[in-house]
Amino acid sequence: MRSFARTRTVAKLAAALTIAGSSIAGFTLLQPQNVSSSGIVRFGRAAVAVSRIVIDYKSTLRGIDPTSEQYLLLKSQVK
């Protein structure tokens, strides 16, 4: 039951970051300046990257005892 709550929390975080990134990207597209050099676009890309890392990290380590050797091994292998 506890891992379900964590999965739900990670999903909410990922959804919030995706919505924020999409909103920022949409706002940037409406601007007349060069989109590729905009700080807002770079921030959006960084937000997406962070959310992917968090989801990978949490899903890989889900359900494993934090005091076990397997946990430490998997923790070091998460990309």
LOGUNU-806288 format. One line per field, with one value per residue: y, z negated, x negated of N, C-alpha, C in turn; residue number from 1. Coordinates in steps of 0.2 Angstrom, whole numbers, plus 5000, padded with zeros to 4 digits. Atoms other than C-alpha are relative to their C-alpha. Layout:
n.north: c(Y, ...) $
n.up: c(Z, ...) $
n.east: c(X, ...) $
ca.north: c(Y, ...) $
ca.up: c(Z, ...) $
ca.east: c(X, ...) $
c.north: c(Y, ...) $
c.up: c(Z, ...) $
c.east: c(X, ...) $
i: c(NUM, ...) $
//
This chain:
n.north: c(4994, 4994, 4998, 4997, 4992, 4997, 4999, 4994, 4994, 4999, 4998, 4993, 4996, 5001, 4996, 4993, 4998, 5001, 4995, 4994, 4999, 4999, 4993, 4996, 5001, 4997, 4993, 4998, 5000, 4994, 4994, 4999, 5001, 5007, 5005, 5005, 4997, 4998, 5003, 5004, 5007, 5004, 5002, 5005, 5006, 5002, 5003, 5006, 5004, 5002, 5005, 5006, 5003, 5002, 5006, 5006, 5002, 5003, 5007, 5005, 5002, 5002, 5007, 5003, 4997, 4995, 5002, 5006, 4999, 4999, 4993, 4996, 5002, 4997, 4993, 4997, 5001, 4996, 4996) $
n.up: c(5000, 5001, 4994, 4996, 5002, 4997, 4993, 4999, 5001, 4994, 4995, 5001, 4999, 4993, 4997, 5001, 4996, 4993, 4999, 5000, 4994, 4994, 5000, 4999, 4993, 4996, 5001, 4996, 4993, 4999, 5000, 4993, 5000, 4998, 5005, 5002, 5005, 5006, 5007, 5002, 4997, 5003, 5007, 4998, 4999, 5006, 5004, 4998, 5001, 5007, 5001, 4997, 5004, 5007, 4999, 5000, 5007, 5004, 4997, 5001, 5007, 5003, 5003, 5003, 5007, 4999, 5004, 4997, 4995, 4994, 4999, 4999, 4993, 4995, 5001, 4996, 4993, 4997, 4995) $
n.east: c(4996, 5004, 5003, 4994, 5000, 5006, 4999, 4995, 5003, 5005, 4996, 4998, 5006, 5001, 4995, 5001, 5006, 4998, 4995, 5004, 5004, 4996, 4997, 5005, 5002, 4995, 5001, 5006, 4999, 4996, 5004, 5003, 5007, 5003, 4998, 5005, 5004, 4996, 5001, 4994, 5001, 5005, 4997, 4995, 5003, 5003, 4994, 4998, 5005, 5000, 4994, 5002, 5004, 4996, 4996, 5004, 5003, 4995, 4997, 5005, 5001, 4993, 4999, 5006, 5002, 5005, 5006, 5003, 5005, 4997, 4998, 5006, 5002, 4995, 5000, 5006, 4999, 4994, 5003) $
ca.north: c(5000, 5012, 5010, 5014, 5031, 5034, 5030, 5042, 5055, 5053, 5053, 5069, 5077, 5071, 5078, 5095, 5096, 5091, 5104, 5118, 5114, 5113, 5130, 5138, 5131, 5137, 5154, 5155, 5150, 5165, 5177, 5185, 5182, 5167, 5152, 5141, 5153, 5157, 5154, 5148, 5134, 5129, 5129, 5118, 5106, 5105, 5102, 5088, 5080, 5081, 5073, 5059, 5056, 5056, 5044, 5032, 5033, 5030, 5016, 5007, 5007, 5004, 4990, 4987, 4988, 5003, 4994, 4980, 4977, 4976, 4993, 5001, 4992, 4998, 5015, 5017, 5010, 5022, 5032) $
ca.up: c(5000, 4996, 5013, 5021, 5012, 5018, 5036, 5034, 5028, 5042, 5054, 5047, 5048, 5066, 5071, 5063, 5071, 5088, 5086, 5081, 5095, 5108, 5102, 5102, 5120, 5126, 5119, 5127, 5144, 5143, 5141, 5157, 5151, 5156, 5147, 5147, 5137, 5124, 5106, 5104, 5116, 5108, 5091, 5099, 5105, 5089, 5080, 5091, 5089, 5070, 5070, 5081, 5069, 5053, 5061, 5066, 5049, 5040, 5051, 5050, 5031, 5028, 5016, 5011, 4993, 4992, 4980, 4992, 5003, 5018, 5015, 5014, 5031, 5040, 5033, 5041, 5057, 5060, 5075) $
ca.east: c(5000, 4986, 4978, 4995, 4994, 4977, 4981, 4996, 4985, 4972, 4986, 4993, 4976, 4973, 4990, 4987, 4970, 4977, 4991, 4979, 4967, 4981, 4988, 4971, 4967, 4984, 4981, 4964, 4971, 4983, 4968, 4960, 4942, 4931, 4938, 4923, 4913, 4926, 4923, 4941, 4938, 4922, 4931, 4945, 4933, 4924, 4941, 4945, 4928, 4929, 4947, 4940, 4926, 4937, 4949, 4935, 4927, 4943, 4949, 4933, 4931, 4950, 4953, 4935, 4929, 4918, 4906, 4902, 4887, 4898, 4905, 4888, 4883, 4899, 4897, 4879, 4886, 4901, 4897) $
c.north: c(5006, 5001, 5003, 5008, 5003, 5001, 5005, 5006, 5002, 5002, 5007, 5005, 5000, 5004, 5008, 5003, 5001, 5006, 5007, 5001, 5001, 5007, 5005, 5000, 5003, 5007, 5003, 5000, 5006, 5007, 5001, 4999, 4993, 4995, 4996, 5003, 5003, 4997, 4996, 4993, 4996, 4997, 4994, 4994, 4997, 4997, 4993, 4994, 4998, 4995, 4993, 4996, 4998, 4994, 4993, 4998, 4997, 4993, 4995, 4998, 4999, 4993, 4996, 5003, 5004, 4998, 4994, 5001, 5002, 5007, 5005, 4999, 5003, 5007, 5003, 4999, 5004, 5005, 5007) $
c.up: c(5000, 5007, 5005, 4999, 5003, 5007, 5001, 5000, 5005, 5006, 5000, 5002, 5007, 5004, 4999, 5004, 5007, 5002, 5000, 5006, 5006, 5000, 5002, 5008, 5004, 5000, 5004, 5008, 5002, 5001, 5007, 5000, 5002, 4994, 4998, 4995, 4994, 4994, 4998, 5003, 4997, 4993, 5001, 5001, 4994, 4995, 5002, 4999, 4992, 4998, 5003, 4995, 4993, 5001, 5001, 4994, 4996, 5002, 4999, 4993, 4997, 4997, 4997, 4994, 5001, 4996, 5003, 5005, 5007, 5001, 5002, 5008, 5005, 4999, 5004, 5007, 5004, 5004, 5000) $
c.east: c(4996, 4997, 5005, 5000, 4994, 5001, 5005, 4997, 4995, 5004, 5003, 4995, 4998, 5005, 4999, 4994, 5001, 5005, 4996, 4996, 5004, 5002, 4994, 4998, 5006, 5000, 4995, 5002, 5004, 4995, 4996, 4993, 4998, 5001, 4995, 4995, 5003, 4999, 5006, 5000, 4995, 5003, 5005, 4997, 4997, 5005, 5002, 4994, 5000, 5006, 4998, 4995, 5003, 5004, 4996, 4997, 5005, 5003, 4995, 4999, 5007, 5000, 4994, 4998, 4994, 4993, 4996, 4994, 5003, 5003, 4994, 4997, 5004, 4999, 4994, 5001, 5005, 4997, 5004) $
i: c(1, 2, 3, 4, 5, 6, 7, 8, 9, 10, 11, 12, 13, 14, 15, 16, 17, 18, 19, 20, 21, 22, 23, 24, 25, 26, 27, 28, 29, 30, 31, 32, 33, 34, 35, 36, 37, 38, 39, 40, 41, 42, 43, 44, 45, 46, 47, 48, 49, 50, 51, 52, 53, 54, 55, 56, 57, 58, 59, 60, 61, 62, 63, 64, 65, 66, 67, 68, 69, 70, 71, 72, 73, 74, 75, 76, 77, 78, 79) $
//
